[in-house]
Amino acid sequence: MPRVIHFEVHADDPQRAMRFYADVFGWQFERFGQIDSWTVKTGDAASPGIDGGLMPRRGPRPPEGQPVNAYPCTVEVDDIDLYLKKVTAADGKNVVPKMAIPGVGWLAYCHDTEGNVFGLMQPDPSAQIGQPASPAQ
């Protein structure tokens, strides 16, 4: 069956967006040819996951305070609380607080510096509504 193989980040300020994702997740960027576009390396090719691209936004940024109405990507992390701190330290925002997805893990949604929504997921099969996130695994 078809699988997602690529993602794109659209940015008002591509350099600022690259700093954000490098600071929070350690992602690497490389200019793609002679156009204003960069490839995004998110990890080792032998590990599960996909790589993507980053480019200048070609329209207005998403309005502040609007519900999720896009196709957000979620990044697996080993300690959601640590990554929520990294997001805010890099000038991003936690826009949907950490919540339990019973039997799966802990999920939160954030904005990057460009107003794009992305998710953070800490796998934890013991996650239950009403309990604090367990320590990093």
Salt bridges, closest charged atoms under 4 A:
GLU8 OE1 - HIS10 NE2 3.03
ASP12 OD1 - ARG57 NE 2.90
ASP12 OD2 - ARG61 NE 2.74
ASP36 OD1 - ARG31 NH2 2.65
GLU64 OE2 - LYS93 NZ 3.42
ASP81 OD1 - LYS98 NZ 2.83
GLU114 OE2 - ARG16 NE 2.73
